Amino acid sequence: MEDQELARRLDEMMAKLDAVYASSEKTRKLFVAMIVIAIIAFVLPLIGLLFAVPAFLSTYDSIANIGM
């Protein structure tokens, strides 16, 4: 009887361990996705600024030259 009880408890523990593993894998994938989204949300505006700032500066420079 004790061996059957032990085997049953071991099976329950294995099922819980599998559930924890599945949950941790989902969490890891979500964490990686959030890091990628955060990097994209930070880098894309910087790339846009590389093009926007020179355009704005040339516009302001041309406006300043017209006023003279």
C-alpha distance (Angstrom), angle and dihedral (degrees) to the residues before:
residue distance angle dihedral
M1 . . .
E2 3.78 . .
D3 3.81 92.4 .
Q4 3.80 91.3 53.3
E5 3.81 90.7 49.0
L6 3.79 90.5 49.5
A7 3.81 92.3 48.3
R8 3.82 91.1 48.9
R9 3.80 92.3 50.0
L10 3.80 90.4 46.8
D11 3.80 90.4 52.5
E12 3.81 90.2 49.7
M13 3.79 90.6 50.2
M14 3.79 91.6 49.5
A15 3.81 90.6 50.9
K16 3.80 90.6 50.6
L17 3.79 90.7 46.7
D18 3.80 90.7 52.2
A19 3.81 89.6 50.3
V20 3.81 91.2 50.6
Y21 3.81 90.7 49.0
A22 3.80 91.9 50.5
S23 3.79 90.8 48.4
S24 3.80 92.8 48.6
E25 3.81 91.2 50.0
K26 3.81 90.5 52.2
T27 3.80 89.5 48.9
R28 3.82 91.4 49.1
K29 3.80 91.9 50.3
L30 3.80 90.9 48.0
F31 3.80 90.9 48.9
V32 3.80 92.2 50.8
A33 3.81 90.8 47.7
M34 3.81 91.1 50.9
I35 3.81 91.4 50.0
V36 3.81 91.1 50.4
I37 3.81 91.3 48.2
A38 3.80 91.2 48.1
I39 3.80 91.7 50.4
I40 3.80 91.6 48.1
A41 3.80 91.6 47.1
F42 3.81 89.3 53.0
V43 3.81 100.8 39.9
L44 3.82 100.4 44.1
P45 3.82 94.2 59.3
L46 3.81 89.4 47.9
I47 3.79 90.3 53.6
G48 3.80 89.1 48.3
L49 3.79 90.4 51.3
L50 3.79 90.2 53.9
F51 3.80 87.5 65.1
A52 3.81 100.0 31.4
V53 3.82 100.1 51.3
P54 3.83 96.0 56.1
A55 3.80 89.9 46.2
F56 3.80 91.4 51.6
L57 3.80 91.9 45.6
S58 3.78 92.4 51.4
T59 3.81 89.9 48.5
Y60 3.79 92.0 50.7
D61 3.80 90.7 45.2
S62 3.79 91.8 52.5
I63 3.81 90.3 47.8
A64 3.81 90.4 50.4
N65 3.82 91.2 50.0
I66 3.81 92.2 50.8
G67 3.80 91.2 53.7
M68 3.80 93.1 56.8
